[in-house]
Structure formats: structure tokens, C-alpha cells
Amino acid sequence: MGCIQIISKEGIDINVLFLSLLDFDSLDERNIYTDLLRTFNKNGHNLYVISPVERHKNQPTRIIENGNVSILKLRIGNTQKTNIIEKGISTLTLENLVKSGIKKYYSNIKFDLVLYSTPPITFANVIEYVKKRDNAKSYLLLKDIFPQNAVDIGMLTKTGLKSILYKFFKKKEEKLYCLSDFIGCMSQANIDYLIKNNTGIDKSKLHINPNSFEVQDIKFDEEKKEEIYNKYSIPKDVTTFLYGGNLGKPQDIPFIINCLKYNLDKEDRYFVICGNGTEYGKLKCFVEKYNPKNVRLLDWVPRAEYEDFIKYFDVGLIFLDHRFTIPNFPSRLLSYMQSKMPILACTDKNTDIGKVITENNFGWWCESNDETLFTQKVDEAIKSDLSLLGENAFSYLSKHYTVDLSYQKILNCFLKENI
């Protein structure tokens, strides 16, 4: 299914347009998208990136150029950390702003490939315009399945007033899938879900192309670990569990709080929760009320410091609301694996992230509605050879989740259609 044939072609020159909501000024920054774009750049392709900057930052639209990389910093409305009305208006106007930006700044560029991810799903008209104008091929990196994920956790409904928004976004989703010549899915569960729930989708355009990383064999420094543990008052003689990432509705914060409550009196484990989001306040209230001796809540760690910070914990945690019917596959998994950490994933039954973790012996899984089972998995982790499991995690990352593999899959699809 999809682009499985390996095709090579020396010296190919491709103009790639990458659409994103991620705000970055340089490909030197580290995330799953800049890592992938650096690989395109390394292979000599011409990159044109649209990376919007929200209005609250008070920056004008501008272009940042570096060699064969052009980043259009397009000024848009506020979509993050704002009220729902402003976010809604900004989301609805985004598509026209991006389309106008392409017309104004890239009118003389003929794009060969349009690369984009979900979220958002609101680039459909932009992709349609570029495909028609330049006869470009289009590739979707499917990172999220919206609007169904919002329905699963009650943010949208299929009936009633909220159904108006659901139906609007559902049509956008269907159009996006139709316009995409290729769809890279994060796992087999994603492919199965799309086929089951989108009867008109062309199965031949689907293939697995998961979240990927520029893998580095990082070095560990015991003195640095001691410095970090001292700074944040983390005990050194217990097993440490780290959750780093978004703290919003998808993570089901009430469940996380219940898990922490079940472990309040246990002195052989310590939980560090590092992140921010719409539900952060609930965790803060819990910590202030119970003053747990084995929990540390951090709302922010500088990005550069976090990359050091994450290296020195024993087990990485993943939380997803048990109500999800879509198969999520969070990208924070890669950061844990990079740091040679085994992983305890608490998720819904529909994602296959737990299957990948357990079958390849680098962690544990339980459904995210059972605090007792979570505690049992923590007990198992404390008794396990964490070093061995961490090495297994890094080995699996190096074989399956590298940007070189992801790049090759995208290029194969493009070349297959253009030979």
C-alpha cells in the first residue's frame, strides 16, 4: 500500500513548499518538522517555508533567507493562548492570508511538491491553488485526525449547536484528503482508521510515515544530572518518572491527578510534570492542596535547558484521554527514546502506541481509566532493568523513526509520480 518501492535519482532539483503553523526562524531549531526540512536541505532541494507569526508578537511579515531556504514569516491572527472567539476568527482567516502570501512573495516560484501536516486542516484551498497553478504534487503528514478528536473529548458534537462547526471542519478534512496525492500515516492503526471512516479515500495513497527525528547519540554527564536534580529539588535515590509536554484536554488531567493521588504515600518513586496548557491550573490546584512529597510540577523550562533536562530521568510518561477513538501517536515519544528512557504509556485502546512499546520491549502500557493498573505498571518499572529497556528504545528509534527514512519515503512518492 502506498509508496513502498525504493527509487533513487541523482541530482534531482525540487522546489518544496512547506506549510505549517509552527513559529520558527531557522532550520537550526529542533523539532520533528525542522529536522525533516534540514534533511531536504541537506539533499540540495529548494525550500520555501511558511511559518506564521501571531499578531500578539508585534512582528511584521518578512522573509528570512539562508542559502536555498526561504522562510516567510507571515503575520496572522492569534490562534494560541487566546479566547475561543479570536481563535475561531484567526483560524477562519488563516487560509486566505496564506494564499495571499504565496501570491505576493512566491509568485515567481514554481513549486514541485507541497508538504504539510495536520493540524491544521484549513490549508485545503491553499493546496488546491498551488496544485492548479504549478501542477505540483501534494503530500500530507497526517499527525492528527480532526475534527473527530475534538468530538471524542467533547469539544465538538455531531448534533446540536456545535455540530455546525463539526460539519464545517469535516468537509475541510474530506477535501484535504482528496487533494493529497500521498498521505503519510503515523502507524498501521492510522491507516486502518482512515479506510474505515472515509469510504471514498483512495487506499493507494496511504502508507506509514511516522513522526521522525534527527537521531543523536547523546552524552550523559553525572555532574549535570546532579546539578539539575539539586536545582529542582529532585531526590537522587528513587525512580524518577517524567511527563514533558502539553497539559490540555487531550491528556485528561483529572486522570493524571488521580494517578498521582494513588502514589502519594510511596517513597520509592518521584513524578516530575513539566509543561503548560489549558488544564495546567488543575494540576497546580492539586499540588497546592495536597503538597505531595513525590511530585514536582514545573510550568516552564527553557527549550535549550529542557533538552539537557530530559536526559536524566528514568521513565518517560505519555497520557492520552481514554475516550479517544482516533489512533493518536504523540511525538514526545521520540524525545524519550532519544534520551534512552523506557516509556509508560497510558492511553485509549485505539492507538497502537502501546503495542509498539510493549512488543519491542521498551516500556509498559495501560488504558488511561485505571489508576490502580497505572500504579502496578509503575511498580513493574521500578523493579525492571531500566538501562536495558532504554537501550531498546534508542535502538528502535534509530531503526524506525529517523528523518532520513521519512525523507526517503516522501521523495520516493514524488519520483514515482514524476518518472
N, C-alpha and C positions, 0 to 999 in steps of 0.2 A: 504494500500500500504506500503510495506517495513516492518520494524521490529517494529510492534506495540504491540505484546504480551509481557507482563512483565514476565521475567524469573529470578529466583534467584538461586544461587548456593553458598553454604558456602565454604570458604577457597580455592577458585579457585586460582591457581598459573599460571599466564600468563607472557610470555616474550614478551614485546611490543617494536617494533622498530618504532620510530617516526622520520620522515624525514621532514626537514624544511630548509628554507633559513634564518630564524631568528637567529641572533647572540646573544646568551645569555650563561652565565657561570653557572647559578644556577636557580633552580626552584623557588627560593625566589623572583625572578623578577616577575613583574605583567604585564601580557598581556593575551589575550584570549587563547594562547597555553600553557604557563606555568601554568596558573590557571587550565586548564584541566589536564595537566600532574600531577600536585600536587594531584588531586583527584584520579588518577590512583595510585599514590604513597601511598596515604593515605589508599587505599584499598588493599595494600600489593602486588601489581604487580611489576615485574621487568622491569625497564625502560632502554632502550638503545636509546639514542637521538643523531642524527647527526645534529649539529648546526655549520655550516661552518663559518670560519673567513676569510675575504678577504685579499688578498696579501698586500694591502697598509698598513695594520696594523702591518706588520712585526712580526707576531707571528707564531711559528712552529705548526705543527699538534701535538695534545696532547689529552689525555683523562683525564677528571675530574670525579672522582668517589666519591659518597657520599651515603653510605648505599646500597640500591638496585637501585640506579640511576647512570647510566654511560653516560656521555656526551662526544661525540667525536667531538673535535674542529678541524675540517678538513680544512686545508689550501686550498683555491680555488682562482681563478682569481677574478678580480674586476668586480662586477656587478652593484654597486651603485655609483653615483656621478663620472662617468667616461664617456669617449666618446663612441659613438654607436658601433664603431669597436671593442674596447676592451670588451665592454659589450656583444657583439654578440659572440665573441670567448670564453669568460668565460662561457657564457650560454651553448654553444655547448659542451664544455669540462666537464661541471659540472657532467653529468650523469656518465661518466667513472670514474671520481675522487671519487664519492660517492660509486660506485660499488667496486672499488679497496679498498676503506677504509673499507668497510664491510668485504671483503675477508681477509684483513690484520689484522684488530683489533677485528672482531667479528666472526672469522672462527669457533670457538668452541661453539657458541651460536645458539641454535635452536629457531628461532622466531615463535611465535604462531599467532601474529597479527602485520600487518604493517599498521601504521596510518600515513596519510599525507594529505596535503591540497593543494589547488590551490589558488594563484600561488605558485610554477611554475607547468607547465605541463610536464616538461622534466625529470621526475623520472620514466617514464613508464618502461624502460629497467631494472632499479634497482628493481622495484616491481616485474617484471616478474622473475628476477633472484631469489629473496628471496622466492617467492611463489613456484617456481620449486624446489629450494634447500631444503626448510623446510616444504613444504606443508602448508604454512601459509595462513591465511585469510587476506584480504586487505580491508581497509576502507578509503574512500575519504571524507574529509571535504571540500565540494565544496564552496569556498569563492569567486571565480571569474570565469567567463566564457571567456576564452581566446582561440583562437585569435579574436573572434567576437568583444570583447570590443575594441580592437585596431582598427578594421575596422570601428566601429561606429564613432570614433573621428579622423579618417583619418591617423592614424599612419601606418596602413597596408591597402592594397587593394586586391580585389579578381581578378583584372585584372592588366595587366602591370607588370613592374619590381618587385614591392613589392608583387605581387601575389605569387612569388616563396617562400618567407618567410611564407606567409599565408598558402599555401598548405602544407609546411613542418610542421608547428605547428598544423594545422588542423588534420593531420594524427597522430601526437603525442596525441592530445586531444582524438581522437576516440579510440586509443589504451588504453589510461588511463581509459576511461570509461569502456571499455571492460574488462580490467584486474581487475577493482574494484569489489569486491564481494558485497559491500554496498556503497551507496553514500548518505551522509547526506547533504541535501539542506537547504539553509537558510530560505526559505519560500515556500509557495504553488506556487507562480509565478515562482520560480526557477524550480520546478518540471514540471510545465506546459511547460516552455520553453525547457527544455531538451527533453521532449517527442515529442514536435512539431518539433524540429530541429535536432533530432537524431533518425531517423526512426528505426534503429536497436537496440536501447537501451532496455534492459530488465527492464520493469517498476517495477517489484517486488523488485529490489534492491534499489529503490528510496524511501526516507522518509525525513521528515522535522527534521533537527537537526541544529538549528540556532547558530549564534555567541553566546557565553555564557561567563559568568563572575563568579568569586567568590564574591558573593554579600556581602557587608558590610554595616551596618547601621552607616554611618559616622557621626561624630560630627561637629557641626558648631561653630565657635568661632568669635564673632563680633570684638574682638580686632585684630584677624588675618586678617579678611576681611579689616579692616581699614588700617592695615599695607600694605597689597597687593595693595589696591587702591591708597594709598599715594605713594608707590614705583613706580607705573606705571602711576601716574597722571590721574587716572580714577575718574570721578565725582561720588559722592555718592547719588545724588538726582535725578537720571534719571534711566530709564530701560536699563539694560546692556545686550547686545547680544554678545555671544562668538562663534567664529569658531576656533576650535583647530584641527590641522591635516595637511595632505598633501596639498600642493599648486601646483598641476600639471595640466596637460591637462584634466584629468577626472573631475576636479572641475569647468572647464570653467571659468577661471579667468576674462576674459573680461565681462562676465555676472555679476560676483561679483562686479567688478568695477562700472558697470552701476547701480547696486542696491545701492551702496554707494553714487553715484552721485545724485540719486533721493532723498536721505535723507540728503544731505549736510546742508540744512538750518533748520533742525529740531532739536530743543534743548532738546526734551524730550526723546531722545534715544542716546545710545552710543555703537559703534561697536568695539570689540576687535578681531583682526585677529591674531592668533598665530600659526605659523607653517613655514615650508620651503618646497622647491620643485623646479622643473624646471621652474615654472612660477612665482616664488616669485618676480622676478625683475619687472614684470609688475605692481604688487601692489605697490612696492617700488617707481616706477616712478610716479604712480598716487598720492601717498601721498606727494611726494616731489613737484609735480606740483601744487596740489590744497591745500595742507596744511589744510586738513579738521579738524575742531574743535571737531568732534564727532567720530573720528576714531583713533584707536591705533593699529599700526602694529608691531608685535613682531616676530623676525625671530627664536628665540630660548628661551625656558625656561627650566632649568634643570628638569629632569624627576621627581625627588622627590618633587621639588617645584611645578611642574605642577599639581600633584595630590592634593595639597592644593589649588593651584591657581583656578582650575576648579570649586571648591565648591561654589565660591562666586559671580557667575554671575546669571542673571535672566533667560535667554533663550539661549538654545544651537542651533547652526545653522548647517545645513547639505546642501552641494551643490553638485550636480551631473549634468554633461552636458546633456541638453535636447535631444541630438541626440542618446543617448544610447538606443539600442533595447534589451539589456540584463537586467534582473532584479537585479541590484546591491542592496546590503543591508549593508551599511558601519558599521564597528564595533565601530566607535566613538559614535554611538547612545547609546551604553551601558554605556560609561563614563558619558554622560549627565544624563542618567536615574539614575545612581548610585548617582550622586550629586543632585538628586531631582529637575532637571531642566526640564521644558517643552521644546518642540523642534519645531522649524520651519524648515521644510524640503523643499528644492527647488530642484526638481529632474525631470527626464524624466517621461513619462506616463507609462512606462512598469514595473517599480519596484512597489511593493506593500507596501513599507515602509510608504508612506503617508497614505495609507488605515489603516495600523496598528496604526499609531499615532492618526489619527482623530477619528476612530471608538472606540478607547479606551480612548479618551478624555485626551490626554496629549500633545496636540500641534496642529500644523497647517501645511498645505501642499499647495504648488502651483507649477505649472510647471516652469521649470527653463529657460524660454524665455520671461518672462513678468515682467519687473521691477516695473510696476505700481501695479500689483497684489501682488508682494512681499511687497511693501510699505503698501498696505492695510492690509496684514497679520501682519506686524509689528505694525500697528495701533491697530489691534484687540488684539495683545499680551499685549500692554501697558495698555489696558483697562480691561484685564482679571484678574482673581484671580490666580496669578502665583503659589502661595503656594499650592493651591488645585490641580492644574494640575501637579505640581512637585511631590506631593504625589502619584498621579495616575501613574506617570511614574515609580516611585520606586516600587510601588505595582506590576505593570505589569512585571517589570524586575525580581522581586523576585519570580513570579509565572511561568515565561516562559523562562527566559534566564540565568539559573543557570548552572554551570558546573556539578553539581550533576545530573541534568536531562540529560545533554549531555552525561556524562559518562555512565549513565544507558542505554541510547539508544544504544550506541556503544557496551556495554557489552551484552545487550540482543541479538543483531545481532550475535555476536560471539558465545554465548552459544546456540542460536537456531540452529546454524550450527554444533555444536560440542556435542550435547546431544545424 
